[in-house]
Amino acid sequence: MKYAFVEKHRRQYGVPALCEALQVSRSGYYAARHRGPSERQKRWVDLTARIKTIHEASRESYGAPRVHVELLAQKVPCCRNTVAKLMRRAEILPKAIRRFRVTTDSRRTTASPNLISRDFTSEHPNDLWLSDITYIPTREGWLYLAAVLDAYSRALVGWAMSRTLDTKLAMDALNMAIAHRGPPVTLHSDSNNVIASCSRAA
């Protein structure tokens, strides 16, 4: 899985930086690259193509749960987690997700209020997500990592990496999380000493 991530992003970040960040060897990556796709990888390519067809037929409105139901109706064996994973990798997002907006503290926008008052606990999945950004030093320079955590299970539900620290990095991590789990009730961010929270619109 890590080698596949390196292969996908190698032109953008470079193989040395990615291998160092993911703590895998470059020799292992190159060996895996020359082995060719495995049977599972071939199946995932076929499944991704089917997912795209279903998604386009739904006018790009279906998320992973509904795509999974349609695949089962077509007698295509698969699990919902695999469908969600492949949709994230192919950046297949429902239109409703693209309309999700977050307002954070900024000189150019009105800050959202802090809704949780440092209470980082939750009694239900997807009630509260926590988001933050950190950086990873590599020989090629800095890599920035944005992550989204479900406060209920402490599971990492979305992440993204970039050479630049910008809004797109945070939104890429959030979009991954939403594609897999649907939008949260509340999202709280505490990045760069800026605190902001927002709630999903009714």
QUIUR-V688295 format. One record per residue. PSI is psi in degrees with one decimal (999 if undefined). OMEGA is omega in radians with two decimals (* if undefined). D_FIRST is the distance of its C-alpha to the first C-alpha in Angstrom with 2 decimals. Layout:
BEGIN
psi: [PSI/PSI]
omega: [OMEGA/OMEGA]
d_first: [D_FIRST/D_FIRST]
END
This chain:
BEGIN
psi: [-41.4/-38.7/-36.1/-38.0/-42.0/-44.8/-41.1/-36.5/9.7/-34.5/-29.1/-41.4/-19.7/140.2/-46.3/-44.5/-41.6/-44.6/-38.4/-42.9/-37.2/-3.0/48.9/157.5/145.5/-35.4/-38.7/-38.3/-47.3/-34.6/-43.7/-34.4/-34.9/-6.4/-20.0/167.6/142.5/173.0/-38.2/-41.8/-39.5/-41.2/-38.6/-34.7/-45.0/-42.3/-38.6/-39.8/-41.2/-40.2/-44.3/-40.4/-45.4/-42.7/-43.9/-37.6/-26.1/9.5/36.6/32.7/-17.4/136.2/-172.4/-43.3/-45.1/-33.9/-41.2/-43.7/-42.0/-39.0/-43.2/-37.6/-29.7/8.8/38.8/107.8/128.2/162.6/156.7/-35.8/-38.0/-42.1/-45.7/-41.3/-45.3/-34.8/-39.2/-46.7/-38.6/0.7/44.9/107.0/139.2/149.6/-35.3/-34.3/-37.5/-19.8/-6.5/128.2/145.6/133.5/125.8/169.5/129.0/155.4/-20.6/-8.0/163.6/128.2/142.3/148.6/157.5/108.3/-13.6/-12.9/45.7/20.7/96.0/34.6/159.0/145.3/-6.9/148.3/143.8/5.7/-39.5/123.6/144.5/134.6/142.4/166.6/136.0/177.0/152.7/118.4/133.9/171.1/-21.4/-0.2/-163.0/141.2/131.4/134.5/121.0/138.0/149.3/125.6/135.4/118.2/-24.8/-52.7/-10.3/22.9/141.3/114.6/-10.1/148.9/161.6/151.4/149.7/157.4/-14.2/146.7/102.6/179.7/-36.5/-37.9/-48.3/-40.8/-33.4/-42.6/-42.1/-43.1/-36.3/-44.9/-43.1/-37.7/-32.8/-37.4/-9.7/163.5/147.6/167.0/-45.7/136.5/128.1/130.3/139.3/56.4/135.3/40.7/20.3/125.4/129.2/147.2/152.4/152.8/150.2/137.3/144.2/999]
omega: [3.14/3.11/3.10/3.10/3.10/-3.12/-3.09/-3.01/-3.00/3.14/-3.10/-3.03/-3.07/-3.10/-3.10/-3.10/-3.13/-3.14/3.13/-3.13/-3.10/3.11/3.03/-3.09/3.09/3.14/3.10/3.12/-3.11/3.09/3.13/-3.11/-3.09/3.10/-3.08/-3.09/3.08/3.12/3.10/3.12/3.10/3.13/3.13/3.07/3.12/-3.13/3.11/3.11/3.10/3.12/3.13/-3.14/3.13/-3.13/3.13/3.13/3.12/-3.06/3.09/-3.14/-3.07/2.94/-3.07/-3.11/-3.10/3.05/3.14/3.11/-3.13/3.11/3.11/3.10/3.10/3.12/3.04/-3.09/3.12/3.09/-3.06/3.14/3.11/3.10/3.14/-3.14/-3.12/3.09/3.08/-3.09/-3.13/3.14/3.08/-3.05/3.03/3.14/-3.13/3.13/-3.12/3.13/-3.13/-3.09/3.11/3.05/3.13/3.10/3.14/3.07/-3.07/-3.11/3.06/-3.06/3.00/-3.14/3.05/-3.01/-2.98/3.07/3.09/3.01/-3.02/3.12/3.14/-3.13/-3.09/3.06/3.06/3.06/-3.09/3.01/3.10/-3.08/3.10/3.14/3.06/-3.14/-3.10/3.09/3.07/3.11/-3.14/-3.09/-3.10/2.93/3.13/-3.10/3.04/-3.09/3.09/-3.06/3.01/-3.07/-3.11/-3.05/-3.02/3.11/3.06/-3.03/3.10/3.12/3.09/3.10/3.12/3.03/-3.12/3.12/-3.10/-3.11/-3.10/3.13/3.14/-3.11/3.09/3.11/-3.14/3.13/3.08/-3.13/-3.12/3.12/-3.11/-2.98/-2.97/-3.08/3.12/3.00/3.13/3.04/3.13/3.12/3.12/-3.06/3.08/3.13/3.08/-3.12/3.09/3.06/3.03/3.11/3.10/3.11/-3.14/*]
d_first: [0.00/3.81/5.46/5.11/6.41/8.84/9.91/10.70/12.65/14.01/17.43/17.89/17.06/17.06/14.78/16.74/16.57/12.86/12.24/15.06/14.04/10.59/12.52/10.88/13.35/14.23/15.45/12.23/10.61/13.78/13.94/10.66/12.00/15.29/14.37/14.07/12.18/11.94/14.12/11.54/10.27/14.03/14.76/12.46/14.28/17.50/16.82/16.04/19.33/21.16/19.97/21.29/24.51/25.08/24.38/26.81/29.34/29.37/30.27/26.95/28.07/25.65/22.81/20.13/22.79/25.25/22.87/21.75/25.47/26.22/23.57/25.10/28.50/27.52/26.57/22.88/21.16/18.18/17.58/18.05/14.88/12.91/15.49/15.16/11.40/12.12/15.22/13.69/11.41/14.61/16.77/19.03/21.34/24.68/27.70/28.78/25.73/26.62/30.04/28.83/30.27/30.24/33.23/32.90/35.50/36.37/39.57/38.97/38.26/39.83/37.92/36.86/38.47/36.79/36.71/35.40/37.63/35.06/34.55/30.78/30.94/30.54/31.74/29.60/26.02/25.79/29.24/28.15/25.09/25.06/23.67/23.72/22.62/22.14/21.72/19.89/21.99/20.59/22.61/22.20/23.55/22.49/19.30/20.06/17.82/19.08/18.24/19.81/20.63/22.43/25.54/26.14/23.05/21.74/18.33/16.29/16.50/15.81/14.91/15.25/15.77/18.67/21.15/23.94/25.04/26.28/26.55/23.78/21.19/22.50/22.79/19.22/18.06/20.86/20.22/16.64/18.25/21.09/19.11/17.51/20.66/23.61/25.75/26.92/30.57/30.48/28.18/29.16/28.18/29.39/28.14/30.31/33.05/33.40/33.49/33.27/32.78/32.93/33.35/32.37/35.40/37.26]
END
